[in-house]
Amino acid sequence: MAIAGVYLLETREPAALEFDSSMGVSVISPPLPLPAVALQDQNSNMFRSADLEGQWNLMFFGFTHCPDICPTTLMTLKQVEKRLSPNINYVFVTLDPNRDTPGKIKEYLAFFNSDFIGLSGEKSAIDRLSATLGVIYDYEGDVESGDYLVNHYAAILVIDPKGRLRAHILPPHPVDKVVDATNRIIDYYGN
């Protein structure tokens, strides 16, 4: 009985961290585990969702042909990375695996930070991951010819060291907002 009590105290989820509604941060409580998926990183190595465990992660879904939101958000993350702990992963997941090969993602991320993790893979695995995390998207244009855009949810997702979704940082993404929100979440929930 005493062991069970200690276990419950150590694993009990604290009350949800609250943000002022004007800040645009949605905390997920209890946190949502990522589904087990296998993707490829920008170096064509196997990457499983479990590889995100062990440290905090800021994740963004998008596509390399994006004319505005994706490059702007990745530029923000480049600036955020300079102000946050070095023990945070920055993860870009494509929603356009037909055009966004690992090599294409590697080339794209080099404009922002070559240390960022870029993921592509089977559309079914990306769909499973994106649906679980609440990332909605669709294609607009002629997919057959390759002349299309991807309309998508543009939040930055905060993934904790246990591989669970902790929060959505909604756009717009000024650097100070992302830094402040991320620091508060990490400080509150710890490692």
N, C-alpha and C positions, 0 to 999 in steps of 0.2 A: 504494500500500500504506500509506504514512504517513497519507494523508488518511482512508482507511478506519479505521485505528487510532484517529485522533483522533475520528472520528465515533462509534465504538463506545464510547470512554471518555466522551464527552459524553452519550450516550443510554442507557448501561447503567443498569439499575434497581438501586438499592442494596438491600442485604438488607432484608427486611421489618422494619418497626418492631414491636417486641414490647411488649405490655401485660400486666400481671399479669392472670390469668384472672378474678380477682374484680372487675376494673374494668368488664368488659362492653363491651370494644371489640374489634371484629373487623377487622383490617387486611386489605385485599385486595392481594395482591402476586403477580404484576404487576397494576397497576391495570386496571380494566375500562372500555373506552371506552363512552360512552353511545351508544345508537342514534340515527340521524338521524330526529328526529320534529319535527313542526310542531304547536304548540298555540296557545292564545290566552291572553294575560295578562289581568289584571283590568281593564285598560282596553280590551279587545277588540282589542289589537294582536297581530300575528303574532309568535310567540316560537318560535325553533328551539333545539334542544338545543345547537347551536353557540354560541348567545348566552351560554351559561354560561362560555365560555372567556375567559381573561384575568384571572380572579380566583378565589379560593376560594369555595365554596358549601356551605351547610348546607341539606339538602333533607329535607322531611318529606311523606309521603303521608297523606292523610286525607279528611275530608268535613265540610262545614259543619254538618250536623245531628248531629254526633258529641256525645254527652252528657258525655264525660269525657276520654279520652286526647288528642284533638286540641286542645281548648282548653288543657288543662294543658301539653302540649308547646309550643304556640305561646306561652304565657305564659313558659315556661322560655326559649324562644328570644328573647323580648323582653328578658329579664334578661341572657341571654348576650350579646346584641348590644351592651349597654352596657359589657361588659368585654373584648370582643375588638377586633381591628383594624377600622377603619371600611371596609376594603377586602374585606369578605366579603358575599356575597349570601345572603339567607334566602329559601328557595323552598318554597312550599306547593303541592303538586300534588293536585288532587282525584281521588278514586277513584269519584266519584259525578257524572259529567258531566251526567246527566239533570236533576238538581236544582241542581247547582252551576254556574250560568252565570257568565260573567265579572263581571257586576254583583253577583251574590250573593256571590262571593268577595271582591270589593272591599269590600263592606259588612262582611263577616265579618272581614277582615284589619284594618279600621279599629279594631277593638277591641284589637288587639295592637300592630301597627305598620304604618302605611299605606305604609311604604317596602318592606315585604316584597313579594316577587314571588308572585303567585297564578296558577296555571295550570289551565286546563280545556281541553276540546277533544273531538275524536272519541274514543270509547271505544277504538277499535282502536289509536290512537296512544298513549293512556295505558297500554293493556295491553302494548304493545311496550316502552315505557319501564319500566314496573313489573316486568315479567317479567325483563328484562335485569338489573335492579338487585336482583332477589331479593325484591321486595315482593309478597307473596301476599295476596289478599283475596277475599271473597265477600259476597253479599248475604243478609241474613236478614230474612224477613218478606215482605209482599205488595208486590212491586216495581210491579205494575200500578197499585195504588192510591196508591203513594208512601209507604206506611207500612212502612218497613224501615230497618234499620241496615246498616252496612258493617263487617264484621269484617275487620281488616287488621293487617298487620305494622307495628310502631310504632317502628322504629329511626329515628334521625336519620342521614342519609347524608352523608358528607363527599366532595364532588366537587372535584377539583383544577383548577388553572387551564388544564389541557389538556383539560378536559371528560371526565375519567375518574373512576370510582368508586374512592376510596382507602380508605374505612372505613365500617363500620356502628357507630354508638354505640347500644348496646342499652338498652332501658328497664330500670330506672327512670332518669330523667334529672335528677338534681340538678344545679343550675346549675354548681357547682364541677367536677363530673365532665365536663360538656360543654365547659366552658372549658379545663380542663386537657388533655383528650384532643385537642381541636381545636388548641390551641397546640403540643402535642408533635408532632402530625402535620405542621402547617405548618412548624415549625422543622426537622423531620427531612427532609421532602421538598422544602422550599423552593418557589420559584415556577417 
